[in-house]
Amino acid sequence: MLTFLRRVLFSTAGKIIALLLLIVIAVAFALGDITNLGGSRPSDGALVQVGDRKVTSVELQQRLKNALERARQQQPTLDMTQFVAMGGFDQVLDDIVNRLALEAYASEHGMAVSKAAIDGEIASSPAFADPITGQFNQKAFDQLLARQGVTADQVRADIRQGTLAQWVAAPSLAAAYVPSELVMPYASLLLERRKGSVGYVPITAIDKGAAPTDAELAAFYNRNRARYTLPERRVIRYAVVRPDQFAESAKATEAEIAAAYKQNAAKYAASTKRTLAQLIVADQNAANTLAAKIKGGATLAAAAAGAGLQPSVIDNAEKASFARASSPQIADAAFAAAQGGVVGPLRSPLGWHIVRVEKIEQIAGRSLDQVRGEIAAEVTKRKEAEALANLRGQIDSAIAGNATFDEAVADAKLKAETSPALFGDGRADQDGQGANPTPPDPLLAQVAQGGFAMETSDDPQLIPVGQDGSFALIKTERVVAAAPRPLAQIRELVATDFVRDRQLQAARKAAAAILADIGKGTPIADAMKKTGLALPPLQPLDAVRGQLSQQGMQIPPPVRLMFSMAAKKAKMTEAPNGGGYWVVWLDEITPGDARGNQALVAQTRSGLSQMIGAEYLEQFVAAARKAVGIKRDEAAIARLKAQLGGQPSGN
């Protein structure tokens, strides 16, 4: 069940099923995950048929590519071979089938999504909004679709599928009631305490032995080729455009500086700022009483406290802004009063205002000479931004007109560069993948991210490379397939790994001997001494089962193992990074009792309700698949999976 949920929530369809439809279209575009699977009806060559809808090899490969790009956001060096080996192929195919099954089931039961509803989702999506106005921008919509290689009809089909899937599946996610008789055993289990001890057999306690021979190294290398395989790399051509490239041509002229000063005369003129303390009272009589106390010498804060109120203080208030927050009449009075003066009560739509002038500050006007540098910088920055936007538009138009990378670079008078073969995170150093790798160049990291989202046959693309509006034109020039590094280049590394592996196997043998002695009745401490190795001291273990869920993945493996054992038994488990083996002995188990612990019972009931709701969802999707009918070409699916996974297809 948990595997199913992870699969569902990983996909765009799963996000829709999880009631995130209103934002899924923006997420889908950010991930490049919009293709019209549901709308196509190929006459043949289908890998899977869901009702009357068919999924072809081309369509599945597009979805796999999009899913790989999503996964690369967390693991930049991941390639398709690794993705398939991790189960990505089966997961994506199941996502497609589940989505289409829910859509078909909804359609069979008369459900339909109106064109107006779909268009409303598109219009409200942040992905298509103007960055300044926040409103739907048709040009942004068209450009984004063009970059993704999809049509508006395909987008609408994707939204329709997701909406129907939500309608039919959402009720299954409603929390189910769980009776106390079922909750109590689970809640009590969380309070169970276990005590034991753990011994450690590190590889450092094992003699390294003789240096490996050439034959041993070659055999070890061949058995572990995947360990020494470099992920896919890409050579990317790029040309960067930054605002400072226009610094000379964008310099502010005297005329522009003077015009900007005149246009913003109010900004540079003399002004008055005041600190105002204000009370707003709903009742006029109460306001009159408070005003009389304040004018009679009481502080505004004291008078307000006596009425159970608290004044607000407005620092550096300007008349125009204060008028908008209250009323022009109140602002006129407050800015006409002397320091210490009290104004009001005066009425606004908010109530009756009492205002005290706490402080008056006169701001001197600034001449053109005084602000010349400030204005020049602002004008120059604006002109640089305009030049940057104009050049970006020119390049974008050239790409839309089928210009090549070289043609677009030449027309824009840019300097093209070619990267070394880059990993997905922007590194070019083959040895930079250790525990503390050197961070990649920030520019190359962004170039690589864009380049790995393209194929060599794709048109050039524009990508942002800075917060200042900088961008780059990129083109994937060459793909260097994943391949193991030659043994001759990494002989020393392989030799080190060989020795560590030999030590690890010896550590496993020693741990197994300890287990065998414990099984014969020997105390764990004595069993460890019998190995004759210099092992670390035995460590006590004491934990409550509930800690496993609270600390998640931070739970040490020996503690986690202890909660899967029977009392008076021992088990062994490998330490992280091949460091050795732990031997765990469980001495005693103290059952928990959640009676009276209402908070824990309520928390457990909530968790079980969610799990049962998820189980309902899984069963509903299975029923929908059965109802609409699923046909699979297993041989064709296996061939495609083998091809993408770098394995023989079996033909």
matplotlib code that plots the C-alpha trace (Angstrom):
import matplotlib.pyplot as plt

x = [0.0, 2.8, 4.5, 1.3, 0.9, 4.4, 3.8, 0.5, 1.9, 5.0, 3.1, 1.1, -2.0, -1.3, -1.1, -4.5, -5.9, -4.5, -6.8, -4.1, -5.8, -5.9, -2.1, -1.2, -1.1, 1.6, 3.5, 3.2, 4.6, 7.4, 8.3, 7.7, 5.1, 2.3, 1.7, -1.6, -1.7, -5.4, -6.4, -4.6, -6.1, -3.4, -4.6, -1.8, 1.5, -0.1, 1.9, -1.2, -4.9, -7.2, -10.7, -10.6, -7.5, -4.1, -0.6, 2.2, 5.9, 6.6, 4.1, 5.5, 9.1, 8.0, 6.5, 9.6, 11.8, 9.7, 9.7, 13.5, 13.8, 11.8, 14.0, 17.1, 16.0, 16.9, 19.7, 21.3, 23.6, 20.7, 20.4, 17.7, 19.5, 19.7, 16.1, 14.8, 16.9, 15.3, 11.8, 11.0, 9.8, 7.2, 6.1, 5.5, 3.6, 1.4, 0.8, -0.4, -2.7, -4.2, -4.9, -6.5, -8.5, -10.0, -10.8, -12.5, -14.5, -15.6, -16.7, -18.6, -20.6, -21.6, -19.0, -17.8, -15.7, -16.9, -14.6, -15.2, -13.9, -10.8, -10.1, -10.6, -7.8, -5.5, -6.3, -5.7, -2.4, 0.7, 2.7, 1.0, 0.7, 2.4, 5.2, 4.2, 0.4, -0.2, -2.9, -3.1, -0.6, -1.4, 2.2, 3.6, 1.1, 2.1, 5.8, 5.7, 3.7, 6.1, 9.1, 7.4, 6.4, 2.7, -0.6, -3.3, -5.6, -3.2, -3.0, -6.8, -6.9, -4.5, -6.6, -9.8, -8.1, -7.0, -10.3, -12.2, -9.7, -10.2, -14.0, -14.1, -11.2, -11.4, -14.2, -11.9, -9.4, -11.9, -10.7, -12.3, -13.5, -11.5, -13.1, -11.2, -11.0, -8.8, -6.9, -5.8, -3.5, -1.7, -1.4, -0.1, 2.4, 4.0, 4.7, 6.5, 10.0, 12.9, 16.3, 19.4, 23.0, 24.9, 28.4, 30.3, 32.8, 34.4, 36.5, 39.4, 39.6, 40.4, 43.9, 44.1, 46.0, 48.2, 48.0, 45.5, 46.9, 46.1, 43.8, 41.9, 41.6, 40.3, 37.7, 36.6, 36.3, 34.2, 31.9, 31.4, 31.4, 28.3, 30.2, 32.8, 30.4, 30.3, 26.8, 25.7, 27.5, 26.7, 28.7, 26.7, 27.2, 26.1, 26.2, 25.5, 23.9, 24.2, 23.1, 26.6, 27.2, 25.1, 26.8, 28.4, 25.4, 23.0, 24.8, 22.3, 22.6, 22.2, 18.9, 17.6, 18.7, 17.1, 13.8, 13.8, 14.3, 11.4, 9.1, 9.7, 9.8, 7.6, 10.0, 12.9, 10.9, 10.9, 8.4, 7.2, 7.0, 5.2, 5.0, 1.3, -0.4, -3.9, -7.0, -10.1, -13.3, -16.6, -18.8, -18.8, -19.6, -16.7, -14.4, -15.4, -14.7, -11.3, -10.4, -11.3, -9.0, -6.1, -6.6, -6.7, -3.2, -3.6, -1.3, -2.9, -1.6, -3.1, -6.4, -6.6, -5.6, -8.4, -10.9, -9.3, -7.8, -4.3, -3.2, -1.4, 1.8, 2.5, 6.2, 7.3, 3.7, 3.2, 0.0, -1.0, -0.7, -2.3, -5.3, -5.8, -5.8, -8.2, -9.7, -8.6, -10.3, -8.4, -5.1, -5.5, -6.2, -3.3, -0.8, -2.0, -1.6, 1.6, 3.8, 2.0, -1.4, -4.5, -6.9, -10.4, -12.6, -13.1, -15.1, -14.0, -15.5, -13.5, -14.9, -14.0, -10.3, -8.3, -4.8, -1.9, 1.1, 4.1, 6.9, 7.4, 10.4, 11.1, 12.8, 14.8, 14.4, 17.2, 18.6, 19.4, 23.1, 22.5, 20.7, 22.4, 24.4, 21.3, 19.2, 21.9, 22.2, 18.4, 18.2, 21.2, 19.7, 16.4, 18.0, 20.1, 17.0, 15.2, 18.2, 18.3, 14.6, 14.8, 17.8, 16.0, 12.9, 15.1, 16.7, 13.4, 11.9, 15.0, 14.5, 10.8, 11.9, 14.0, 17.4, 20.2, 22.4, 25.2, 22.8, 21.1, 24.5, 25.8, 22.7, 22.8, 26.6, 27.2, 30.2, 29.6, 31.4, 31.5, 31.4, 33.5, 31.5, 29.3, 27.5, 23.9, 24.9, 27.4, 30.6, 33.2, 35.6, 35.4, 36.8, 34.4, 31.8, 33.2, 31.9, 33.0, 32.9, 34.0, 30.8, 30.2, 30.5, 27.1, 26.8, 27.7, 25.3, 22.4, 23.7, 23.8, 20.4, 19.0, 21.2, 20.1, 16.4, 17.2, 18.1, 20.7, 17.9, 16.0, 16.1, 18.3, 16.7, 16.9, 17.4, 17.7, 21.1, 20.9, 18.6, 19.5, 17.8, 20.8, 20.1, 21.9, 21.2, 22.0, 22.2, 23.1, 25.9, 26.8, 25.7, 28.4, 26.7, 27.2, 30.2, 32.6, 36.0, 38.9, 40.5, 43.9, 42.7, 41.3, 43.5, 44.4, 40.7, 39.7, 42.6, 41.4, 37.8, 39.0, 40.8, 37.8, 35.5, 37.7, 37.8, 34.0, 33.5, 35.8, 33.9, 30.7, 32.2, 33.3, 29.8, 28.2, 30.5, 29.3, 25.7, 26.4, 28.0, 25.1, 22.7, 24.5, 24.0, 27.2, 26.7, 27.2, 30.2, 32.0, 31.1, 32.8, 35.9, 36.1, 36.8, 40.2, 39.7, 40.2, 36.6, 34.9, 33.1, 29.6, 27.0, 23.6, 20.3, 17.2, 14.3, 10.5, 8.9, 7.2, 10.7, 11.0, 8.2, 9.2, 12.8, 12.2, 15.4, 17.6, 17.0, 20.3, 20.0, 20.8, 17.8, 15.5, 16.7, 16.0, 12.3, 12.0, 13.4, 12.1, 13.4, 16.5, 17.6, 20.4, 20.6, 23.3, 23.1, 25.7, 26.8, 26.5, 29.1, 30.5, 32.1, 31.5, 28.7, 26.6, 25.4, 22.3, 21.1, 17.5, 17.3, 13.8, 10.5, 8.1, 4.6, 3.1, -0.3, -2.0, -5.1, -5.5, -3.2, -5.9, -3.4, -1.6, -4.9, -6.1, -2.9, -2.9, -6.6, -5.7, -2.8, -4.9, -7.7, -5.4, -3.9, -7.4, -8.4, -5.4, -6.3, -9.7, -8.1, -5.9, -8.9, -10.9, -8.3, -7.9, -11.7, -11.7, -8.9, -10.9, -14.1, -12.7, -10.4, -6.7, -4.8, -1.0, 1.5, 4.0, 6.6, 6.7, 6.8, 9.7, 11.6, 11.2, 12.2, 15.3, 16.2, 16.0, 17.7, 20.7, 20.0, 19.6, 16.1, 15.9, 15.1]
y = [0.0, 2.5, 1.7, 2.4, 5.8, 6.8, 6.0, 7.9, 11.0, 11.0, 11.6, 14.5, 12.3, 11.5, 15.1, 15.6, 12.6, 14.1, 17.2, 19.5, 20.1, 23.8, 24.1, 20.9, 22.6, 25.0, 22.2, 20.1, 22.8, 23.5, 19.8, 19.6, 16.9, 17.7, 15.3, 14.3, 10.7, 10.6, 12.2, 9.9, 6.9, 5.2, 2.5, 0.1, -0.2, 0.2, -1.0, -0.7, -0.2, 1.2, 0.9, 2.5, 4.6, 3.5, 4.3, 4.0, 3.5, 7.1, 8.5, 6.3, 7.4, 11.1, 10.5, 8.7, 11.5, 14.0, 11.8, 11.5, 15.3, 15.6, 13.0, 14.9, 17.9, 15.8, 13.7, 15.7, 12.9, 10.3, 8.9, 6.8, 3.5, 4.1, 5.5, 2.3, 0.1, 2.0, 1.1, 4.3, 2.6, 0.5, 3.4, 5.8, 3.1, 2.4, 6.1, 6.4, 3.4, 4.5, 8.0, 6.8, 4.2, 6.8, 9.1, 6.3, 5.2, 8.8, 9.2, 5.9, 7.3, 10.5, 12.9, 15.7, 18.8, 22.0, 24.0, 27.1, 25.2, 24.1, 27.6, 29.0, 26.7, 27.8, 31.5, 31.2, 29.3, 31.2, 29.5, 31.7, 34.9, 38.2, 38.7, 42.3, 42.3, 38.8, 38.4, 35.7, 36.5, 34.9, 35.4, 33.6, 30.8, 30.4, 30.6, 28.0, 25.6, 26.0, 25.3, 22.2, 21.1, 20.7, 22.3, 24.1, 21.2, 18.8, 21.0, 21.0, 17.2, 16.9, 19.2, 17.3, 14.0, 15.3, 16.8, 13.6, 11.6, 13.9, 13.6, 9.8, 9.2, 12.0, 10.4, 7.4, 9.7, 10.8, 9.9, 6.6, 6.2, 3.7, 2.2, 2.4, -1.4, -1.3, 1.9, 0.8, -2.1, 0.1, 3.0, 0.6, -0.8, 2.6, 2.6, -0.8, -0.6, -2.8, -3.2, -5.0, -4.5, -4.1, -5.2, -3.9, -5.7, -2.9, -3.6, -1.7, -4.7, -7.0, -7.4, -6.0, -9.0, -9.2, -6.7, -7.9, -9.5, -8.2, -11.0, -10.4, -6.7, -7.4, -9.9, -7.5, -4.6, -6.7, -7.8, -4.2, -2.3, -0.3, 1.1, 2.7, 3.8, 7.5, 8.9, 10.4, 13.7, 16.4, 18.9, 22.1, 25.2, 28.4, 32.2, 34.4, 37.8, 39.9, 43.5, 44.8, 44.0, 47.1, 49.3, 51.6, 52.1, 52.3, 55.2, 57.9, 61.2, 64.6, 65.0, 61.7, 62.6, 66.0, 64.5, 61.8, 64.5, 66.6, 63.6, 62.7, 66.2, 65.3, 62.6, 65.1, 68.1, 69.2, 67.2, 66.5, 63.2, 62.6, 59.9, 59.5, 57.6, 56.7, 55.2, 54.1, 53.7, 52.4, 54.5, 58.4, 58.9, 56.6, 58.4, 61.8, 60.6, 59.3, 62.5, 64.6, 62.5, 62.8, 66.5, 66.9, 65.5, 61.7, 59.8, 58.2, 54.8, 55.2, 56.4, 53.5, 50.9, 52.1, 51.4, 48.0, 49.3, 49.7, 52.5, 52.0, 54.0, 55.1, 55.9, 58.3, 58.8, 60.8, 62.8, 61.1, 57.5, 58.4, 60.0, 56.8, 54.8, 57.1, 60.0, 63.3, 65.3, 63.4, 63.6, 67.4, 67.8, 65.6, 67.3, 70.8, 70.1, 70.9, 68.4, 67.0, 68.1, 65.9, 65.7, 64.3, 62.4, 62.5, 59.9, 57.6, 54.4, 52.6, 54.5, 57.5, 58.5, 60.1, 61.1, 62.5, 64.0, 62.4, 63.7, 66.0, 65.7, 68.2, 66.5, 69.0, 69.0, 67.7, 69.5, 67.9, 68.0, 66.2, 63.3, 63.2, 60.0, 58.2, 59.1, 58.2, 54.7, 54.2, 55.3, 53.2, 50.1, 50.7, 51.1, 47.9, 46.0, 47.3, 46.4, 42.9, 42.4, 43.6, 41.3, 38.4, 39.1, 39.3, 35.9, 34.4, 35.5, 34.1, 30.7, 30.8, 31.4, 28.2, 30.0, 27.7, 28.3, 29.8, 32.1, 33.4, 34.0, 35.8, 38.0, 39.0, 39.5, 37.2, 35.1, 31.4, 29.0, 25.2, 23.4, 20.4, 17.2, 18.0, 15.9, 16.8, 19.1, 21.1, 19.4, 18.3, 16.7, 12.9, 12.7, 15.3, 12.8, 11.9, 12.8, 16.4, 17.2, 20.6, 22.7, 23.2, 26.6, 28.3, 29.2, 25.8, 24.2, 26.2, 25.5, 21.8, 21.8, 23.3, 21.1, 17.9, 18.8, 18.9, 16.5, 17.2, 17.5, 20.2, 23.8, 26.2, 27.5, 30.5, 29.9, 32.3, 32.3, 35.1, 37.1, 40.3, 39.2, 37.5, 34.7, 32.2, 30.7, 27.0, 24.0, 20.4, 19.6, 16.0, 13.3, 11.2, 7.9, 6.5, 4.1, 2.6, 4.3, 2.2, 0.1, 1.5, 5.0, 3.9, 1.0, 2.5, 3.1, -0.4, -1.9, 0.1, -1.1, -4.7, -4.7, -3.0, -5.6, -8.4, -6.9, -6.6, -10.2, -11.2, -8.9, -10.6, -14.0, -12.9, -11.5, -14.7, -16.7, -14.4, -15.1, -18.8, -18.7, -16.7, -19.2, -21.9, -19.9, -17.9, -14.3, -11.7, -10.2, -13.5, -14.4, -11.2, -11.9, -15.4, -13.8, -12.7, -9.3, -5.9, -4.9, -1.8, -2.3, -3.6, -0.8, -0.8, -0.3, 1.1, 2.6, 2.9, 1.9, 5.3, 6.8, 5.0, 7.1, 10.3, 10.2, 8.6, 7.8, 9.1, 5.9, 3.9, 0.6, -1.5, 0.1, -0.4, -4.0, -4.5, -3.8, -6.6, -9.3, -11.8, -11.5, -13.4, -13.6, -12.0, -10.7, -9.0, -6.1, -4.4, -0.9, 2.0, 2.5, -1.0, -0.1, -3.5, -5.4, -4.9, -7.8, -7.0, -8.8, -8.2, -8.9, -7.8, -6.4, -4.4, -4.1, -0.7, 0.4, 3.4, 3.5, 7.0, 8.5, 10.2, 12.3, 9.2, 7.4, 10.4, 10.6, 6.9, 7.0, 9.8, 7.9, 4.7, 6.7, 8.0, 4.6, 3.1, 5.9, 5.2, 1.5, 2.5, 4.5, 1.7, -0.7, 1.8, 2.3, -1.4, -1.7, 1.1, -0.7, -3.9, -2.2, -0.4, -3.3, -3.2, -4.9, -5.0, -6.1, -7.6, -8.5, -5.0, -3.5, -5.8, -4.9, -1.1, -1.5, -3.5, -1.0, 2.0, 0.1, -0.7, -4.4, -6.9, -6.9, -10.7, -10.5]
z = [0.0, 0.9, -2.4, -4.2, -2.5, -3.2, -6.8, -7.0, -5.2, -7.3, -10.5, -11.9, -11.8, -8.2, -7.3, -8.9, -7.1, -3.9, -4.5, -5.8, -9.1, -8.8, -9.0, -10.9, -14.3, -13.1, -11.5, -14.6, -16.8, -14.4, -14.7, -18.4, -17.8, -20.2, -23.1, -24.5, -23.6, -23.0, -26.3, -28.7, -30.3, -32.4, -34.6, -33.8, -32.0, -28.5, -25.5, -23.3, -24.0, -21.3, -22.5, -26.0, -25.1, -26.3, -25.1, -27.6, -27.2, -28.2, -25.7, -22.9, -23.7, -23.5, -20.0, -18.9, -20.1, -18.1, -15.0, -15.3, -15.5, -12.3, -10.6, -11.7, -9.6, -6.6, -8.2, -11.0, -12.2, -12.7, -16.2, -17.9, -17.3, -13.6, -13.5, -15.1, -12.7, -9.7, -10.9, -12.7, -15.9, -14.1, -11.9, -14.8, -16.8, -13.8, -13.4, -17.0, -16.7, -13.4, -14.8, -18.0, -16.1, -13.8, -16.7, -18.6, -15.6, -15.1, -18.7, -18.6, -15.7, -17.5, -16.0, -18.2, -17.7, -19.4, -21.7, -19.5, -16.4, -18.3, -19.7, -16.2, -14.9, -17.6, -17.1, -13.3, -13.6, -12.3, -15.1, -17.7, -15.7, -16.6, -14.0, -13.4, -13.6, -12.4, -15.1, -17.8, -20.6, -24.0, -25.2, -22.2, -22.7, -26.4, -25.7, -22.9, -25.0, -27.9, -25.7, -24.3, -27.8, -27.0, -28.1, -26.3, -27.0, -25.4, -22.3, -22.1, -22.5, -19.6, -17.3, -18.3, -17.4, -14.0, -13.2, -13.9, -11.9, -9.0, -9.1, -9.1, -6.7, -4.1, -2.0, -1.4, 0.3, 2.9, 6.4, 7.7, 11.2, 13.3, 16.4, 19.7, 19.9, 16.8, 17.8, 21.3, 20.4, 17.9, 20.3, 23.1, 20.6, 20.3, 24.0, 23.9, 25.4, 24.4, 25.9, 24.6, 23.5, 20.3, 19.3, 16.4, 14.1, 12.1, 9.0, 10.6, 13.0, 10.1, 8.6, 5.1, 3.8, 0.8, -2.1, -4.8, -8.0, -11.5, -12.0, -8.8, -9.6, -13.1, -11.8, -9.0, -11.5, -13.9, -11.1, -10.0, -13.3, -12.2, -9.2, -11.5, -14.2, -14.9, -15.3, -18.6, -19.5, -22.0, -24.0, -24.2, -26.3, -24.6, -24.9, -21.8, -21.8, -18.6, -17.9, -17.5, -21.2, -21.9, -19.3, -21.8, -24.1, -21.2, -19.4, -18.3, -20.3, -18.7, -20.4, -19.1, -15.6, -15.7, -17.1, -14.4, -11.7, -13.1, -13.4, -9.8, -8.4, -5.4, -4.4, -4.1, -2.8, 0.9, 3.0, 6.5, 8.2, 11.4, 14.1, 14.9, 17.7, 16.9, 18.6, 16.6, 18.7, 17.3, 19.6, 19.4, 23.1, 24.2, 21.7, 23.2, 26.7, 25.7, 23.8, 26.8, 29.1, 26.7, 26.1, 29.9, 30.3, 30.3, 27.9, 24.9, 26.1, 29.6, 28.3, 25.9, 28.5, 30.8, 28.0, 27.2, 24.0, 22.6, 20.3, 17.1, 16.3, 12.7, 12.2, 9.4, 8.3, 5.1, 4.6, 1.4, 2.7, 6.0, 4.2, 2.3, 5.5, 7.3, 5.4, 3.9, 6.7, 9.4, 7.5, 7.1, 10.8, 11.9, 9.7, 10.7, 14.4, 16.3, 18.0, 21.0, 19.7, 19.9, 17.0, 17.1, 17.5, 13.7, 11.8, 9.0, 7.7, 10.3, 13.3, 15.4, 15.3, 18.0, 16.8, 18.8, 17.0, 18.7, 16.5, 13.6, 11.2, 8.4, 5.4, 3.4, -0.4, -2.5, -5.5, -8.9, -8.1, -4.8, -6.4, -9.7, -8.9, -7.5, -10.5, -13.0, -11.4, -11.6, -15.2, -16.2, -14.5, -16.3, -19.7, -19.1, -18.2, -21.3, -23.6, -22.0, -22.6, -26.2, -27.0, -25.3, -27.5, -30.6, -29.9, -28.9, -32.3, -34.1, -32.5, -33.3, -36.9, -36.9, -36.5, -35.5, -32.5, -34.6, -36.5, -33.3, -31.7, -34.8, -35.2, -31.5, -31.7, -28.7, -27.7, -27.9, -25.6, -25.4, -22.1, -21.2, -20.8, -17.8, -15.3, -14.5, -11.6, -13.8, -12.6, -15.2, -12.7, -12.8, -9.3, -7.7, -6.6, -3.2, 0.3, -0.1, -3.8, -5.1, -5.8, -9.5, -11.1, -10.6, -14.3, -15.5, -13.0, -14.6, -18.1, -17.3, -15.9, -19.1, -21.3, -19.6, -20.3, -24.1, -26.8, -29.4, -32.0, -30.0, -31.0, -28.9, -25.7, -23.5, -19.8, -16.8, -15.2, -12.5, -10.4, -12.3, -15.5, -17.0, -19.4, -21.7, -25.1, -24.9, -27.3, -26.4, -28.7, -27.7, -25.3, -23.7, -22.7, -19.3, -19.2, -16.7, -16.4, -17.7, -15.1, -15.9, -14.9, -11.5, -10.6, -7.2, -6.4, -7.4, -5.3, -2.3, -2.9, -3.3, 0.1, 1.8, 0.3, 1.5, 5.0, 4.9, 4.0, 6.9, 9.2, 8.1, 8.8, 12.3, 13.0, 11.9, 14.3, 17.1, 16.2, 16.2, 19.6, 21.0, 19.6, 21.6, 24.8, 25.0, 26.3, 23.6, 25.4, 25.6, 22.0, 20.8, 22.8, 21.2, 17.8, 19.0, 17.3, 18.8, 18.8, 20.4, 23.7, 23.8, 23.8, 25.6, 23.7, 25.3, 23.2, 22.9, 19.6, 19.2, 18.7, 15.4, 13.8, 15.6, 14.4, 11.1, 9.1, 12.0, 14.0, 14.1, 12.2, 15.3, 17.2, 14.2, 13.9, 17.6, 17.1, 14.5, 16.8, 19.4, 23.0, 23.9, 20.2, 18.2, 14.7, 12.5, 10.0, 7.9, 8.9, 6.5, 3.7, 4.2, 7.5, 9.2, 10.9, 14.0, 16.1, 18.1, 21.2, 22.5, 26.2, 27.2, 25.9, 28.1, 26.6, 26.4, 27.7, 26.1, 28.3, 29.6, 27.0, 25.0, 23.0, 21.7, 21.0, 19.0, 17.0, 16.3, 15.2, 12.8, 11.3, 10.9, 9.3, 6.6, 5.9, 5.6, 3.3, 1.2, 1.1, -0.2, -2.9, -4.0, -4.1, -6.0, -8.7, -9.0, -9.4, -12.1, -14.0, -13.9, -15.0, -18.0, -19.1, -19.4, -22.3, -22.2, -24.8, -22.3, -24.9, -26.4, -22.9, -21.9, -25.1, -24.5, -20.8, -21.8, -24.4, -22.1, -19.3, -21.4, -21.4, -24.2, -25.5, -25.9, -29.6]

ax = plt.figure().add_subplot(projection="3d")
ax.plot(x, y, z, "-o")
ax.set_aspect("equal")
plt.show()
